Amino acid sequence: MADINRDDDQLEVAFPPRFTMGERVISRTVIRNDGTYNGKDIGEVLVHKGEVGFVTSIGTFLQQFYIYAVEFIDSGHRVGMRAKELCTLDHLPDEVLQSLGDRARQLQDLR
């Protein structure tokens, strides 16, 4: 049996969601179909690392974790993701925006 790394001690829903409806986010990882996405084979890539999307709804899983439904612009896929798999593009700290330089301006144009 596979060793599953779960955050069993963490109760995310005891705190407010990390992201809000309509917030622009970027995928921190490659997301593959685990069998819950209809019309795609198991293991098929749904979202590439670095793909940009918008949070369209916020739900919970096992009364423990927030699941963010994210509509990805390039692929058109709507995928449920955990907070640890996402990074905001709307609320980046000033030092991060400065380090991005011209790239930060391009991200602003995605609105």
C-alpha positions as CSV (number, residue, x, y, z in Angstrom):
1,M,0.0,0.0,0.0
2,A,1.3,3.5,-0.8
3,D,2.5,5.7,2.0
4,I,0.0,8.7,2.0
5,N,1.3,12.0,3.3
6,R,-1.8,13.4,4.9
7,D,-2.2,16.5,7.1
8,D,-4.4,14.7,9.6
9,D,-3.5,17.0,12.5
10,Q,-4.5,20.1,10.5
11,L,-8.1,21.3,10.6
12,E,-8.2,23.9,7.9
13,V,-11.9,24.6,8.3
14,A,-11.2,26.0,11.8
15,F,-9.8,29.1,10.0
16,P,-11.1,31.2,7.2
17,P,-10.3,30.0,3.6
18,R,-7.0,31.1,2.3
19,F,-8.4,32.2,-1.1
20,T,-11.6,34.1,-2.0
21,M,-14.1,33.7,-4.8
22,G,-12.8,35.2,-8.0
23,E,-9.2,35.4,-6.8
24,R,-6.5,34.7,-9.4
25,V,-4.3,31.8,-8.5
26,I,-1.5,29.8,-10.0
27,S,-0.9,26.1,-9.8
28,R,2.2,25.1,-7.8
29,T,2.1,21.5,-9.0
30,V,1.0,19.3,-12.0
31,I,-2.5,18.0,-11.4
32,R,-3.4,14.6,-12.9
33,N,-6.8,13.0,-13.1
34,D,-7.3,10.7,-10.2
35,G,-10.4,9.2,-11.8
36,T,-12.9,11.9,-10.6
37,Y,-12.6,14.1,-13.8
38,N,-15.0,12.7,-16.4
39,G,-13.9,12.4,-20.0
40,K,-10.2,12.1,-19.2
41,D,-8.1,9.0,-18.6
42,I,-6.7,8.4,-15.1
43,G,-3.2,9.9,-14.9
44,E,-3.9,12.4,-17.7
45,V,-2.6,15.9,-16.9
46,L,-5.4,18.3,-16.2
47,V,-3.4,21.3,-15.0
48,H,0.3,22.2,-15.6
49,K,2.5,23.7,-13.0
50,G,2.3,27.5,-13.4
51,E,-1.1,27.5,-15.0
52,V,-3.3,30.5,-14.1
53,G,-6.9,30.3,-13.0
54,F,-9.7,31.8,-10.9
55,V,-11.4,30.4,-7.8
56,T,-15.0,29.7,-8.7
57,S,-16.2,28.1,-5.5
58,I,-15.1,26.9,-2.1
59,G,-16.1,23.7,-0.5
60,T,-14.8,21.3,2.1
61,F,-13.6,17.7,2.2
62,L,-14.0,15.4,5.2
63,Q,-15.0,18.5,7.3
64,Q,-11.3,19.1,7.5
65,F,-9.9,20.7,4.3
66,Y,-11.0,23.5,2.0
67,I,-11.3,22.5,-1.6
68,Y,-11.1,25.3,-4.1
69,A,-12.8,24.8,-7.5
70,V,-10.4,26.6,-9.9
71,E,-11.3,27.4,-13.5
72,F,-8.0,27.3,-15.5
73,I,-7.7,29.7,-18.4
74,D,-5.5,27.8,-20.8
75,S,-6.9,24.3,-20.4
76,G,-10.5,25.3,-19.6
77,H,-10.6,22.7,-16.9
78,R,-12.3,23.2,-13.6
79,V,-10.4,21.3,-10.9
80,G,-10.8,21.0,-7.2
81,M,-7.5,21.8,-5.4
82,R,-6.1,22.2,-1.9
83,A,-4.6,25.5,-0.7
84,K,-1.1,23.9,-0.6
85,E,-1.4,23.3,-4.4
86,L,-2.1,27.0,-5.2
87,C,-0.5,30.4,-4.8
88,T,-2.3,33.7,-5.1
89,L,-1.6,36.2,-7.8
90,D,-3.9,39.0,-6.4
91,H,-2.3,39.4,-2.9
92,L,1.4,39.0,-3.5
93,P,3.7,40.9,-1.1
94,D,5.4,44.1,-2.5
95,E,8.9,42.5,-2.4
96,V,7.6,39.6,-4.6
97,L,6.0,42.0,-7.1
98,Q,9.3,44.0,-7.2
99,S,11.3,40.9,-7.9
100,L,9.0,39.9,-10.7
101,G,9.5,43.2,-12.5
102,D,7.9,43.2,-16.0
103,R,6.3,39.8,-15.3
104,A,4.2,41.4,-12.5
105,R,2.8,43.9,-15.0
106,Q,1.9,41.0,-17.4
107,L,0.1,39.3,-14.5
108,Q,-1.9,42.4,-13.8
109,D,-3.1,42.3,-17.5
110,L,-4.7,38.9,-16.9
111,R,-7.6,40.5,-15.0
